[in-house]
Amino acid sequence: FLINLLSTAAEQNSNGGYCDAGSKTCDNQLEVTHDYKLIFYDVNPPEGFNLRRDVYMRFAIMLAEAKKRGRSDWRLVLPPWYNLYHWRSAHSKSDPQPWSEFFDVESLKSFAQVLELNEVIDKAAKKPLQIDTLYVLQNFENPFENGVFEEKWQLTSECEYEGNYWGYNNIEAKEIVCVRFQGKISKLWELIYQHPSDRKVMFMHAEIPLHDNYGSKSYWDCRKSMKYSKPLIKTAKKFINKKLDCKSEQCSTYLAIHWRRRDFAYSRPNDVPSITGTVKQIRVAVDKNVPDVKKIFIATDADSSEIKELKSKLKEEGYNVYLYNPSESDLKEFKDGGVAIIDQIICSHAAYFIGTHDSTFSFRIQEEREILGFDSNTTFNRFCPDSGPCEKPSRWKVII
Ligand code: GFB
């Protein structure tokens, strides 16, 4: 019963299907000598890029930890980036984008055994790839039944299931299993081993299982392996060098903000300041922490009228204001996802950073700054609402 995926692959290639190990486009193909099994996953459609990065880490760590315990027969298939809710430019509404457009995939592979979906199946393959069991995860109605949060799962007869495999029409599931789940991600092995002969399993709503150990050494090892792709780094560095006058890793020339607006501002009005409040908080932060700084870099998803107002108020305060506005060709090449990462890289190198409370976009910048060795006081700062309580950001310090 053990199907060697490569023999299946070679067979399918003759039908215009998978590429095989010997073909030119597949130099990096699956290792011939291994009988490996595949874990696919996907995340709730409205979730953004940086939350999805965190979900990836949970799975990558789950596999890396299993490998340490001698279970090295599983590979994680990276779900392509496809029509994300927050991506608005026409260029981004295109084909599914592989992880290599954003990350250095060789570096990801140095941490966990991962494969791009296009290394497993060609989008044009005629013969479908069959997932043995597709688990559709869902939350328990009451996570604190009897007053305690207990790790558990339970099969259930009903679930919502969209069946959209990133625009691939040639992926299908043999069996769909609906499961209520709460707890750490390693508990998914219990589900996987319910069907010991499965060779391809998939989890929908993979954002539901939690990290085994958030902030642990494995967490940081995984996070460090998530290096950005070289063209994105090069473009960000060029901007930092030319516009923000900095050639080093830790710049002293600018303060950066991540000013999250749009759905975030509507859904969490008690966490974000007004435009005037934003300017006041920047002024206080500069005066107290980096009094020589005159340049402010803004990373934001705000609409143009809000940006215009913020820029003009900051200029009135005597600051020079910078945003990374991609040229048409850069936008075509990097698309919304790449532009957002360039914004994050620029924020990561700033003398001082102020983020948005509870935004995973800001969290990823904070992590990058920890990896770069900045003093944590320059990193874990947030915008407060104009009035009302303002909880301090948690400090997740890098573990070497
Ligand atoms: O990354 P993300 O999960 O962060 O989603 P949050 C926000 C998306 O908005 C990013 C865009 O991936 C970008 O596409 N975006 C936000 C930005 N800020 C910037 C910016 O400064 N520059 C650029 N270029 N793009 C959560 C979402 O977002 O917010 C949830 O994951 C939900 O689905 C919640 O929408 C309200 O953690 O900030």
Boltz pocket constraint, residues with backbone or C-beta under 6 A from the ligand:
constraints:
  - pocket:
      binder: B
      contacts: [[A, 46], [A, 47], [A, 48], [A, 49], [A, 50], [A, 51], [A, 52], [A, 86], [A, 87], [A, 257], [A, 258], [A, 259], [A, 260], [A, 263], [A, 264], [A, 267], [A, 299], [A, 300], [A, 301], [A, 336], [A, 337], [A, 339], [A, 340], [A, 341], [A, 343], [A, 358], [A, 359], [A, 360], [A, 361], [A, 362]]
      max_distance: 6.0
